[in-house]
Amino acid sequence: MESPSDRDVLLARLERVLADQQRIMDILATLGESRRDEPARDSDRLIAEKEAAKLLGISRLTLLRQRKGGEISFVRIGSRVLYRRTDLDHFVERRRRPTAKR
């Protein structure tokens, strides 16, 4: 019997990786379904950049500048930048000024 070629070894490894990936996706899908039954806490919700800028009433460029300046906390998942609602609320509260008496 001849030994497996490099190609055969790579194909076998790729098949195992794909099988592992499918198992992970199945687990994530199951977790996602079970979390749908739980009430979502608005403060824990992750908000995309466009929606965060809209909620704050600022442009996406201003949001980017604030993020890069360390003014707004954020979460990076892969290439996506997300914001927690509580972090946006804290950002606004830190900038709140008392009204001037007349």
N, C-alpha and C positions, 0 to 999 in steps of 0.2 A: 504494500500500500504506500502510495506517495504522500509526502507531507503537504499540508495545505499551503497554498500560495499566499503571498502577502495580500492579494486581492480578496481571497476567501476569508482571511482573518479579519480584514477591515469590514467586510460585509457582515460578518457575524457580530462584530462589535457594534456596528451601526444598528443592526436589528435589535440588539439588547438596549441600546440607548433609546431608540424609538419606542420600545415596549415600556421602558421606565418612564419616558415622557408621557405616554398615554395613561399609565397608572397615576402619575402626579396630576394630570388634568382631570381624571376621574375623581380623585380625592378632593381637588379644589372645587369641582362642580358640586360634590356632595356637601362640602362645607358651605358653599354659597347658598345652597338650598336650605340648609338648616338655619342659617343666619337670617333668612327671609322671614322666619317665624318670630324672630326677636324684634321688639320695637327699636327702631333706629333712634339714636340720640342725636339730635341736630348738632350739638356741640362737637361730636366725634366725626361728623360727616366731612369727607375730603372734597374740596371744591377745586375745579379746574381753574386755570389762570384767567380765562376769559370771563367766567362767572364771578370770580373774586374781584376783578377790576370793576365789573359792573356793580357789584354789591357795594364797593367802596366809593363808586362814583369817580373813578380815576381811569386814565388810559392804561393799556397794558404796558406801555413803555415806562410810565411812572411807577407802576407796580414792580416792574423789573428793576428799576433804579432803587426802589425802597428795599427790595429783596437783597440786591447786591450790596447795599449799604448796611445790611444787617438789621434793618428796621422792622422787617416782617419775617416771622418764622415760616418755614415751608418744609414740605416733604418731597423728596425726589424718589420716584419709583421708575426705574429705567430712565427714559429720556423725558418723562412727564414731570412737571412741577405742579404740586398740589398744595392746597392750604386748608388748615383746619378752621372751622368757623370760629372757634374760641380764639385762635390766634389773630384772626381778622378783627374780632371784637376788641381784643386787648390793644391792637394797633390803634384803633379809633379812640379808645379810652385814654391812651397815653397822650394823644394830641388834643384832647378836649380841653377847652379853656373856659374859665368862668365868664359869664356875661358881665359887661361893664355896667356899673350903676350910673344913671343919668341924673 
